[in-house]
Amino acid sequence: MFKFFKGYYRFLMPLVALNALLIIGTLGYVIIDGYEWFNAFYMTVITVATVGYSEIEPLSFGGRLFTSFLIITSFGTFAYAVSSITKFVVDGELNEFFKSKKLNAAIEKLNDHVIICGYGRNGRQAAQVLKRHKKRFVVIENNADLTQSMNHDFADLVIKGDATQDSILQQAGIMKAKALITTLPTDSNNVFIVLTARNLNPKLTIISRASDDGSDTKLKIAGASNVIMPDKVGGAHMASLVMKPDVMEFLDFITGQDSEAINLEEISLTQISDNLKNKTLKELELRNKSGANIVGYKTSDGHYIVNPSAETKIIPESKIFVLGNREQVNKLKAILKD
């Protein structure tokens, strides 16, 4: 309520002043000349509005003196209220108010979403990939010009503000978010966001951009789950395209560029059914039942197994890496939950 009043005092203060004037006027006529409550209110309204109607009941000397005071006071107050409210509407602040309420209501309904801090080149690329996979996300960007070109299912989920502020991250629903991606051009700002986000939500997956050598270590100390250095990644990718172009193009193809094409996805085994626990891949026949290939396995203690053997057991809290189209992957997920 305090934030609402602080943000829209230009709209609230004139209304408060008018209401105060009506209350004072009504009480004054009741006390001074013994008016009934409705008559006192009506007399106050026509006096404040300066419509020029005659007195509804005879006024005493004190009543006339009070009316004179009310006219002088109300003239400035009424003019101030009308001009302030008109300016509030004309300047678009009323529209911004309703947009803000709609935004907050939409974010309140989100759960397990992604927060993108910064909508520059890296932020836009992250948003495009999330959009292809129909993953909900909220963008925090201080420059409104950068977000005007947004065109996706969640284009309205944009918060204009400083992502280093706790209140902005909380407005973005950080307590219920699955991950946060910070792509600000300044490493110090990214470090600050990582520290703040990790403190607000210890379970959050945090991906941060880094520009300078050495910043990646600081970001990981601050709490980043992964640190990406675009310049190094880009250079390494270009060199790999020279050394093994077909391999790199194949990897680009299977890492989710098209939601309907062949994808390489990870499936967490935290909620598998009891009848599947500790069974081997051979016993489950997942390839025959779903058509998807299990190309990798991550144990519960973080070790990776490439192309796991048929004797590999499905253990809770582990992960499998699956290669297949969307239909095959969804069928495999359904099998693991049954």
N, C-alpha and C positions, 0 to 999 in steps of 0.2 A: 504493500500500500504506500509505503514511504517512497519507493522508487517511482511508482506511478505519479504521486503528487509532485515529486522533484522534476520528473521529465515533462509534465504537462501543466505546470503552474500557470502558464500564460492562459490556459483554458479554464483552470479551476478557480484561480484567484478572482476573476470578474464575477463568476457565479457565487462564490463565497461572499463577496462584497454586496451583491444584490440581495442575497438571502438575508444577510445581516441587516441591511437597510429595511427590508420588509418586516423582519422581526421587531426591530427597534420602533419602527413606525406603528405597527399594530399594538405593541405594548404601550406606546406613548398615548395613543387615542383612548385605549381602555383605561389607563390610569388617570389621565388628565381630565377627560370629559365623560368618562363612564360609558363609552361606546360598547355595544355588543361585539363579540370577537369577529364575526364575519363582516359587520359594518366597519370595524376598525381596519380589518385587512383590505377591504374594498377601497376605503378612503386613502389608505397608504398607496395602493396600486395606482389610483388615478392621480395622486399627487406626484409620485415618483415618475410616472409616465408623462406628466405635464400635458394631459389631454384637455384640460380646461373645463371639466365638469364642475357643477356647483357642489357645495357641501351637502352631504346627505342628511346631516343633522347640524343644528346651530352649534357654533364653536365659542368657547369662552375666550377671554383674553389670553390665557395660558395656552389654549388649543391653537389659536391663531399664531401665537409666537412659535409654538412647536412646529406648525405647518410651514411657517416661513423658513425655519431652520432645516426642515426636511426637504423643501424645494431647493434650497441652495446646495445642500449636501448631495441630493440625488442627481442634480443636473450633471455634475462632474462624474459621479459614480456611474450613472447610466451611459454617458458618452464613452467613458473608459471601457465599460463592459462590452458595449456593442462593437467598438473598434477592435478590441482585443480578440473577441470571438470571431469576428469577420476575418481578421488577419490570420488567425489560427487555421481557418478553413481555406482561405485563398492561398496561403503559403504551402498548402499540402500537408501540414502537420497532422490534420485529422485523418487523412488517408494513411499516413505513416503509422499513426497510432493503431488503426485497425489492421494494417499489414503486420505490425509487430505482434499484436495479439494473436493473429492467425498463425504466424511463424512459431510463437511460443507454444501454442496449442498443438501444432503439428510435431514439434520436437518432443513434447511431453509423451506422445504416443510411440516414439521411436524406442527401439531396444536392439542391442547388438549391432549398432550402426557404426559407420566410420566418420571420423572428424578430419577434415583436410584444412590445415592452417596455411594459408597463402594460396593464391590462385594465379601464380605466374606460369611459366612453361611447364615445370614439373608438376605443379598442382593440377593444371588442366589435363595433363597426360594421365595422372592418377584417377581423376574424375571420369575420364573417358573409358578407362578399363573397368572401373567400378560400375559405370553405366551399362557397359556391354553385358556384365554379369548380373545386372539388376540388383546390385547391392546398394542399400540406402546409405546416403552420406550427407553430412552437413559441412558447408564451406564457411570458413571464417576469413574474411578479407577486409582490410581497412580501406582499400581503393575501390570505390563503387564502379569505376570505369572498367575494371578488369572482369567484373562479373556480369556485365550487361549482355555479353555474347553467349551466356550460358543457355543451353537449349537441351534439357533432359527432363526425365520424370520428376526430379527433385530440384528443379531450377529455383523454386521458391524457398528452399532451405538454405538461405544465405544470410549470415550474420555479418553486418558491417561493424567491425570493431577490432581492437587490438588483442590478438590471440595470447599475448603474454599475461593478460589480466585473468585472475581467477574467476571473476564473475562472468566473463565472456565464455570461458571453457565450460563453466557450470550451465550457462544458458544453452550451450550446444549439446548438453546432455552427456557430459563426460562420465558421469557415474554409471550410466547404463550402456556406454559405448563399448564396442568390441576392440577397436583400434583407433589410433591417432597417427596421422601422417603430417609432419611439419616440413614445409618446403621453403621457408623464408630464406632470402638471399644472405642474411647475416648470421653467421654461426653462433654468435653470442645470444641472439634472440632465440634460435633453435634450442640452445642449451637451457635457456630460461623456461621455455615452453615444456621441454622434456622434464625438467625438475618439478615444475608445477603440476603437470599431468600425472607424473608418477606418484606424487604426494597425494593427489586427489583420488586416484584410482590405481592402487598397487597391482591389480591384475590386468591392467590395460596393455595391449600390444602397441608399442610405440616405434614408428619408423621415421627416421630423421634424415634430412639432407645435410651434407657437410661440403664445404668448399675448400677449406685449407687443410694441408697436411697436419696431423696432430689433433684436429678437432674431433675426429672419429673416436679417439680414445676418451676425450672429455665427455662426449655425448653418451658413450656407453657407461661411463662412471656416473653420469647424471641419471641414467635409468633407461636409455634407449635400448630397445630389443634388437634393432638392426640399424646400421648407419650406411647410407648410400652416398657415394661421391660421384656425381654425374659425369664429371670430366674423365675420371679414371675408368668408370664403367664403359663410357662411350668409346674411349681409346682402346680398351681391351677388346671390346666387341668388334671394332673395325679390324684390329689385328687378327682376331680369330676368323673373320670373314675372308681374310687373305689366306690363312693357313688351312682352314677346313670350312669352306663356304657352304657346302651342302649340309654339313652337320649343323651349322649355326642357323641356316634357313629352316631346317627341320625342327630345331628346338624352338625357334620363333613361332613356327606354325602350331606346335602342340601346347604352347604355354597360354592358350586362351585368348587368341586374337579374335576368334569368332565363337560365340556361345553355342552354335549348332555344329561346329566342326569338331575335329578330334581335339581332345583336351587332356592335359596332364593335371590331375587334381589330387589333393590330399584328403583323406577321410580319417577322422579321429575315431578311435575305438573306445571312447569313454562310456558310451551307452549301448553297447552290444548286448544282445539277449543272452541269458544264462546258458542256454543250450549250445551256444557257439563258443563260449570261453574255453581257452586252452586246446581247441581243436586245430589240426594242421590245415594248411591250405589245400592239401590233397584231399582230406576228408570233406572239406566244405565244397569243393568243386565250384569255386566262385567263377572261374573262367568259363566253364561250360554253362552255368546257369545264367550268367549276365552278359557274357561276350566281352567284358572288360579285362584288360591285362594288368596284373599287379607287378609293377616294375621296380618297386622300392618298398622298404620297410624301416620304420624308425622305432626302436625299442623304447620302453618306458623310461630308461635312464639316458636317452639321447643318442644312442649309437645308430648309425645308418647301415642298412644292408641293401646292396644293389642287386636286383634280380633275385629275390629270395627263393630259396629252394621250396619244393613241395612239402618238406617236413617242417617248415617254419610254423610256429604256433601263434594263434591269435590271442594276444594277452591284453587285458584291459589297460587303458592309459597309453597304449602304443598308437602308431599311425601307419597307414598303408598309402602308397602312392600309385595311382591308377591311371592307365592310359585307355581312353575310349571316347566314343561320342557321348552326347548328353543323355541319350536314352539308356545307353549301357551303364553309365555311371549312376544314374538314378535307380536303375534296377538293382545294381550292386548295393547301394545304400539301403534300399528296401529289404534286401535279403539279410543284411547285417542287423537290422532292427527287429526282424520277425523272431 
